[in-house]
Amino acid sequence: MKFDKSMKLFDTFLLSIAVVLVIIGTYEMMAVGLFYAYAYLMPATMIFLWLVYRKKSRA
């Protein structure tokens, strides 16, 4: 996803939360396994899909 001027503050907040969840999920996957990382990676995936939906609905 490219950061452009049409990105609103809420979208930027969602993107940063999703990136943090991916980072935490990656660490959890390496430390304890995929089962525990799922709780972080699935919400990050849903947030990324929501961002794409919001961006396409605005265009």
C-alpha positions, 0 to 999 in steps of 0.5 A: 500500500502506497502512502499518498496524500488522500490517506486520512488520519484514521487510515494512517492509524489503522495502517500503523496498528496493523504493522505493529500487529504483524511485527508482534505476530512475527516475533510470536511465531518465531518464539512460540509457534504459529498457534499463538501468533494467530491472535496477532496475525489475523487481526492484522490481515483483517485491518489490511483488507479493511484498508484496501476496501476503504481505499477502493470505496473512496476512489 
